[in-house]
Amino acid sequence: MPYIIPVVRLIPQMKIALKSRNIAPGALEAYEVAFTSIISKYPGSLQSTSDHHLDPYLLHAVMPLQATRLILYRHNLHPQCSSQDRIEALNRALLPAYDTSRYISRVFMVEDMRPNSPRRVTTHADAIKSQIRFHADNFICRHIWRASLLLCYRGDYRAALTCVKLSALIGDIRKVNTACGRNLGRFLTALKARLPEGQGSVHQHLEFDEEMLALATGDLQGDADNA
């Protein structure tokens, strides 16, 4: 798809930036300008602010940019960054996570419900499930997982559930999706264990919890060059 080409051109430069201990605010702003320029060239139907149904196959048009943004912005969440850098990194990384959730919610929209009958609803749901499973690949599974982790890390379970709903439909058709689901489950178990400890505002202080930070950044910690 032509919408992926500008994103692919950014990747070599971004890989160099990700090898740095932390990415400077000026560099992040420069990338944000580039991302905004790419998004501005999308048709209205592919804008994250659109409220129209999105065909499942179009996730491959919009998700590469969201995945690139998320991977770049979460980089400064690693323990060697200052507390302020972590907070800023989390706030930035949540932007593509929320955009991802919005795109996915549009996949489940019903374009035309006339006549509004239970059979029509069932037929549409079955068609959506079939299309999602057909177009799902490892890239989509991993990106949804990363977005879900960050949304749970922030405590926005409604947005996270939208992402998980798509993962659930993909099911075990992709082995990596099953692994991502198990990892998310372990993360939620660890997160739940924090709640009885008197931390009523736990999600406001997780930037300082090294274990939760490592879990929330997922595969970032498995990369010897970037972790």
C-alpha positions, 0 to 999 in steps of 0.5 A: 500500500502506498501509505506504508512507503513513507513509514518505511523510509523513516525506519533506517534513521529511526533504528540509529536513534533507538541505539542511543541511551535516550532520544532527545526532545528535539529529535522526538519533535522532528519525528512528530513533524514527520509523522504528522506530515504522513498522516495529513496525506491519508484520505479522510477514511484513514484518519484516526479521527474518522467515525466511519467503519474501517475494513479490516484489511485497511489495518495494514495501511494505518498500523505501520505508522502507529507501530513506528510511533509507539516503538519510538516514543516508548524508548525513553521508558527504560530505567536509565532515563530520568523520571521526567523523561519516563513520564513524557515517554509514556504520554507520547507512547499512549498517543499511538496506543489510543489511535490504535484502539480507535482504529480497531473500534471502527473495524467493529462498526456496522456500516448499514443496519437497514433492515435492522434484524438480528440475522443481519447483525449476526451475518455482519459479525461473522463476516468481520471475524472472518476478515480479521482472521484472514488479514491478521499477521504477526505484525498486527498481533505484536502491535496490538499487544504493545498497545494493550500493555501501555493502555493497561499500564495507564489504567485505561481498561476500556481502550485496552479491551477494544484492542484485546477484542481484536486479539481474541478474534484472531485467536490461535490462528497465529502462535505469536498472538497466543504468546502475547495473550499469555504475556498480557495476562502475566502483566495484569496479574502483576498489576493487580498485585500492586493494588492492595498495597495501599497505592490507590493511584497506582497508575500515576506512580508506575513510572517508578516501579522498575518491574512494572516498567519492564513488563509494560515495555514488553519486547523492548527489554528483550532487545540487547541494543535498545533495552 
